[in-house]
Structures are given as C-alpha cells and as structure tokens.
Amino acid sequence: MLRTARHTAQSAVAEEARLPIDTILVGDCIEHMNALPAGSVDLIFADPPYNLQLEQGLTRPDQSKVDAVDDDWDKFESFAHYDVFTRAWLKAARRVLKPDGALWVIGSYHNIFRVGSALQDLDFWLLNDVIWRKANPMPNFRGTRFTNAHETLIWASRSQKSRVTFNYEALKLANDDTQMRSDWLFPICTGAERLKDADDEKVHPTQKPEALLYRILTATTKPGDVVLDPFFGTGTTGAVARKLGRHFIGIEREATYVSAALKRLASIRPVSAAALEVTTPKRAATRVAFGSLVETGLIAPGTELFDEKKRFAALVRADGSLSSGQHQGSIHRVGALVQGAEACNGWTFWHHEAGGKLKPIDELRANMRALLEPLSA
C-alpha cells in the first residue's frame, strides 16, 4: 500500500514536470491539447468563438460603426462546421482533464446551446449553468430585440463520478454568509482593464473581466492547480491564475493576442501564500465527536446547554449524550426532538455559558480541531 501511494505521488510530480505550466502555446488548440499528457489538468476555462453570424456591420442611431466581433476566427461556414469544431476541441479537453477535473465554457445564445448538447453527448456531467448578468450591456441599437444583457456559462465535470473542487464555504463567506447563487452581476471589461493598442483600439473584442475569472478560480480550484485555457486571447485566465497562485497553460494562435498577453502577465505579481489559503470545507475538516469534548474536559458532565434564546435546556451526560426532559440522545437528536423538527445541527443549536455569555458549542469543536489537526498532518 505504501509503495502504491509513493508511486502515485512520484507519478504526479513527474506528470507536472512534463506540463508546460505558466506558458502560452502558440497554434491550434486541438493539436496542442492532444499533445499534452492525458489526465493532467485540474480545470479548463474555455471562451470559444461564438459564431455570431453577423452578416453586416452594426451601426448606432448616429450611423457610427459599432466595434463588434467580425474577426475571421469567429466565422464558420455553417452550424454543421461549428459543431464539428466544438466536438473536436471538447473531446481533446476531456482527454486532458484529470478524472476529478471540470470545465467551464462561456457563450451567448448564438452558440451555448450547441455547446451544451455536445458536452452531454461526450459524457461530460453538467453541474450548473451560470448567468453572467452584465451591469453595463451594449444597447440594442436597432430596437428590434431585447437588450442582450447576459452570457451563459456551463460548469461541467469530466464525468458523473468526478469529485470536483467546489469551495462552497469560501464562496458563502465572500457573499456575506449567504449561499452563492447562479446569477452573477459583473460589468463588462472597460476602463483601465481593457487592453488597447497603439491606436487606442481594443486589442481583443471579447476580453472578459478579471472579476468573472476570479470567482470561477476561487470557487473551483485550489492553490497550485493547473488551469488550461484553450482560447487564451489576451490572457485574462492566466492573469487571474497568477494572482491566485494557480498555474496556467494558455493556447492561442493569434500573434497579436499572444504579444499582449505576455506583456500583461509579466506585470503581475502573485500575493503571499498566506493570503491564498482557502476556507476549509467543513466536510473536509477533522471530524470531532461531541463525546470527545467531554472526554478531554472541554465541556464537563453536568453542564447545562441552551438554545440561543434559552427556550430549551439540556444536560450534558458523562457518555457525551444529552438529556432534556423525556428526550435523550445525541446533540443533534435532542435538538430536533425539543423543537419538534425532523433534523437539527446540534453544534450550532446548543450553546454553553462562558464569561456570562452564551456561546455555541461549535466554538469548542473548533478548539478541539486546533489540537488535533497538527497531529494528523
């Protein structure tokens, strides 16, 4: 068993050494992905061509031209050709993902539904669709449709069995202790963040805001993970990855974008390792039973526990169970029974008196973890 574990660790180190991390690979994304080691990437963020099918230029009411996406890389002969391209790059992406890896892909109504169908056909497992609602969308100048004020992201795991990274607790903390929703409000990329050329024109027509990638990477990666972006553009994914202590692999075929990305990446300095620590998921924390608090003297038999408003009381018994009137059992069972509820989180429901104040017993569990975790490291 030890030999197997050691071999696995050595293989992981060797695999990472073979990866061109923190590098931009210039050329076709499918060819480059097929050349990477299979099962070597933790996450993929893809911003593929949208196939906007613009037949004529867009103009404002004053007849000035809108700087829309009319580049050759976004043009396809037909939906059939776009579908062939989509399935090819998705197939290459799935091969390079680790078994527990995941993929994010962003698109508009022009392409995202075709991409979603291809994902399912290739045995990706769809986890969420996320709506990026733009705080400052481009108006519909012709007044013939609703203002297109959002784009759709699909988050999918490599397979149904994949155990993907999802930093739920960190997201909740960042969202003022409220569960993060699947509709995200961010402005489009403007101002100093928008890369411009010598003529003050946009370097890339669809540059994404760093805030969008910041949330994706903090939500679904860990420090040190490898993030692949097969449509690297001007390097937003790489820029955010460097700031967050993740590694990136970018693939881009347009020399102008590569040049801008390299300049951008060279100016970024990562933050300290301490600042990159992610809130530990409760399900991954060292398990502590209430009985162990009694055994170690963090809470004594005979201590009276209360709910936050002192409506209910329970007595701690020597075996780590609680007693409240006719009810007895674990902290969770007794907490549910006194409320007439189906379930209860006893750690947050029950409180003990300390220094004249009621404090949740979960604080005692945190103290116990602080003692145990150095021993299990």
C-alpha positions, 0 to 999 in steps of 0.5 A, a space after each residue: 500500500 505504501 509503495 502504491 501511494 509513493 508511486 502515485 505521488 512520484 507519478 504526479 510530480 513527474 506528470 507536472 514536470 512534463 506540463 508546460 505550466 505558466 506558458 502560452 502555446 502558440 497554434 491550434 488548440 486541438 493539436 496542442 491539447 492532444 499533445 499534452 499528457 492525458 489526465 493532467 489538468 485540474 480545470 479548463 476555462 474555455 471562451 470559444 468563438 461564438 459564431 455570431 453570424 453577423 452578416 453586416 456591420 452594426 451601426 448606432 442611431 448616429 450611423 457610427 460603426 459599432 466595434 463588434 466581433 467580425 474577426 475571421 476566427 469567429 466565422 464558420 461556414 455553417 452550424 454543421 462546421 461549428 459543431 464539428 469544431 466544438 466536438 473536436 476541441 471538447 473531446 481533446 479537453 476531456 482527454 486532458 482533464 484529470 478524472 476529478 477535473 471540470 470545465 467551464 465554457 462561456 457563450 451567448 445564445 448564438 452558440 451555448 446551446 450547441 455547446 451544451 448538447 455536445 458536452 452531454 453527448 461526450 459524457 461530460 456531467 453538467 453541474 450548473 449553468 451560470 448567468 453572467 448578468 452584465 451591469 453595463 450591456 451594449 444597447 440594442 441599437 436597432 430596437 428590434 430585440 431585447 437588450 442582450 444583457 447576459 452570457 451563459 456559462 456551463 460548469 461541467 465535470 469530466 464525468 458523473 463520478 468526478 469529485 470536483 473542487 467546489 469551495 462552497 464555504 469560501 464562496 458563502 463567506 465572500 457573499 456575506 454568509 449567504 449561499 452563492 447563487 447562479 446569477 452573477 452581476 459583473 460589468 463588462 471589461 472597460 476602463 483601465 482593464 481593457 487592453 488597447 493598442 497603439 491606436 487606442 483600439 481594443 486589442 481583443 473584442 471579447 476580453 472578459 473581466 478579471 472579476 468573472 475569472 476570479 470567482 470561477 478560480 476561487 470557487 473551483 480550484 485550489 492553490 497550485 492547480 493547473 488551469 488550461 485555457 484553450 482560447 487564451 486571447 489576451 490572457 485574462 485566465 492566466 492573469 487571474 491564475 497568477 494572482 491566485 497562485 494557480 498555474 496556467 497553460 494558455 493556447 492561442 494562435 493569434 500573434 497579436 493576442 499572444 504579444 499582449 498577453 505576455 506583456 500583461 502577465 509579466 506585470 503581475 505579481 502573485 500575493 503571499 501564500 498566506 493570503 491564498 489559503 482557502 476556507 476549509 470545507 467543513 466536510 473536509 475538516 477533522 471530524 470531532 465527536 461531541 463525546 470527545 469534548 467531554 472526554 478531554 474536559 472541554 465541556 464537563 458532565 453536568 453542564 447545562 446547554 441552551 438554545 440561543 434564546 434559552 427556550 430549551 435546556 439540556 444536560 450534558 451526560 458523562 457518555 457525551 449524550 444529552 438529556 432534556 426532559 423525556 428526550 435523550 440522545 445525541 446533540 443533534 437528536 435532542 435538538 430536533 426532538 425539543 423543537 419538534 423538527 425532523 433534523 437539527 445541527 446540534 453544534 450550532 443549536 446548543 450553546 454553553 455559558 462562558 464569561 456570562 455569555 452564551 456561546 455555541 458549542 461549535 466554538 469548542 469543536 473548533 478548539 478541539 480541531 486546533 489540537 488535533 489537526 497538527 497531529 494528523 498532518 
